[in-house]
């Protein structure tokens, strides 16, 4: 059981630390607002990951791979990413808004919902979790029992939550070292990156 938990924690760290849309949005919000908005995006994304994990480990992954489900979900995900990308570019062009209260720019609840929407709008996450049960079976050399899957899920979530703190802390530290012009540059680059992620998600959908 300990082997499953440790493996899951390692997989969780790799899964979350890999640069992607969630990190980009955390960076975009964090360079303006600091630790809290960056952390909120990470936690929101982790909430979405938990939903996909439960669905994937419970064996209903095939349902979300049906075109009638996958296509609308992916389109929604693309729209979310494209909208966030446009906001990033707009904020970069708007100038220094560091004195504006965080609540006026969309509070923590908005950041949490954004992170959750980004995760839930990416149905390819369930493909990952559908394969997780097979990975557990490979470690055990037999069909995993529910307690094994629960242990894997728990290890992954603990590792992911720790990463939320580490990631938000790093972004907050970076923010303190940046000048306003650098903040605007990062927002612009984040906006462009999010638009690119939206395009790639759409391309992946139609090429699959």
HUZIZI-V395500 format. One record per residue. N is the residue number from 1. RES is the residue in one letter. PHI is phi in whole degrees, -180 to 180 (* if undefined). D_LAST is the distance of its C-alpha to the last C-alpha in whole Angstrom. Layout:
BEGIN
N/RES/PHI/D_LAST
N/RES/PHI/D_LAST
END
This chain:
BEGIN
1/X/*/36
2/X/-63/37
3/X/-62/34
4/X/-64/31
5/X/-64/33
6/X/-66/33
7/X/-64/30
8/X/-62/28
9/X/-66/30
10/X/-65/29
11/X/-64/25
12/X/-62/26
13/X/-65/27
14/X/-64/25
15/X/-60/22
16/X/-85/24
17/X/-78/26
18/X/-65/23
19/X/-59/23
20/X/-166/20
21/X/-65/20
22/X/-65/23
23/X/-62/25
24/X/-62/25
25/X/-69/26
26/X/-61/29
27/X/-65/30
28/X/-59/30
29/X/-77/32
30/X/-70/34
31/X/-70/36
32/X/-93/37
33/X/-108/38
34/X/90/38
35/X/-62/37
36/X/-62/37
37/X/-66/34
38/X/-64/32
39/X/-65/33
40/X/-64/32
41/X/-63/29
42/X/-63/28
43/X/-67/30
44/X/-60/28
45/X/-64/24
46/X/-64/26
47/X/-62/27
48/X/-64/23
49/X/-60/22
50/X/-63/25
51/X/-63/23
52/X/-63/20
53/X/-63/22
54/X/-63/24
55/X/-66/21
56/X/-68/19
57/X/-72/23
58/X/-84/24
59/X/91/21
60/X/-105/20
61/X/-61/16
62/X/-59/15
63/X/-60/16
64/X/-84/14
65/X/-96/11
66/X/-68/12
67/X/-54/10
68/X/-66/14
69/X/-103/14
70/X/-66/11
71/X/-64/11
72/X/-61/15
73/X/-62/15
74/X/-67/12
75/X/-63/14
76/X/-61/17
77/X/-60/16
78/X/-63/16
79/X/-64/19
80/X/-62/21
81/X/-64/20
82/X/-65/21
83/X/-64/24
84/X/-66/25
85/X/-63/24
86/X/-63/27
87/X/-63/29
88/X/-62/29
89/X/-67/30
90/X/-61/33
91/X/-65/34
92/X/-65/35
93/X/-80/36
94/X/-77/39
95/X/95/41
96/X/-78/42
97/X/-119/42
98/X/-64/42
99/X/-85/46
100/X/-75/44
101/X/-57/44
102/X/-60/40
103/X/-64/41
104/X/-75/41
105/X/-101/37
106/X/103/36
107/X/-76/37
108/X/-64/35
109/X/-63/34
110/X/-64/32
111/X/-67/31
112/X/-63/30
113/X/-64/28
114/X/-63/26
115/X/-61/25
116/X/-65/24
117/X/-63/22
118/X/-64/20
119/X/-73/19
120/X/-69/19
121/X/-83/17
122/X/-116/14
123/X/-66/13
124/X/-69/11
125/X/-63/15
126/X/-72/15
127/X/-63/13
128/X/-61/15
129/X/-74/18
130/X/-66/17
131/X/-82/18
132/X/-65/21
133/X/-62/23
134/X/-65/22
135/X/-66/23
136/X/-64/26
137/X/-62/27
138/X/-64/27
139/X/-68/29
140/X/-86/32
141/X/75/31
142/X/-161/31
143/X/-67/29
144/X/-68/30
145/X/-89/32
146/X/-53/31
147/X/-67/34
148/X/-69/32
149/X/-68/28
150/X/-64/31
151/X/-64/32
152/X/-63/29
153/X/-60/28
154/X/-64/31
155/X/-62/31
156/X/-62/28
157/X/-69/29
158/X/-63/32
159/X/-62/31
160/X/-66/28
161/X/-66/32
162/X/-61/34
163/X/-64/31
164/X/-56/31
165/X/-67/35
166/X/-64/34
167/X/-63/32
168/X/-64/34
169/X/-65/37
170/X/-65/36
171/X/-66/35
172/X/-63/38
173/X/-65/40
174/X/-64/38
175/X/-58/39
176/X/-67/43
177/X/-94/43
178/X/-96/41
179/X/-91/43
180/X/-54/42
181/X/-66/41
182/X/-69/38
183/X/-61/37
184/X/-64/36
185/X/-65/34
186/X/-66/32
187/X/-61/31
188/X/-64/30
189/X/-66/28
190/X/-65/27
191/X/-61/26
192/X/-63/24
193/X/-63/22
194/X/-66/21
195/X/-63/20
196/X/-66/18
197/X/-61/16
198/X/-62/16
199/X/-64/14
200/X/-65/12
201/X/-64/11
202/X/-68/10
203/X/-63/9
204/X/-64/6
205/X/-62/6
206/X/-81/6
207/X/-94/4
208/X/-87/0
END
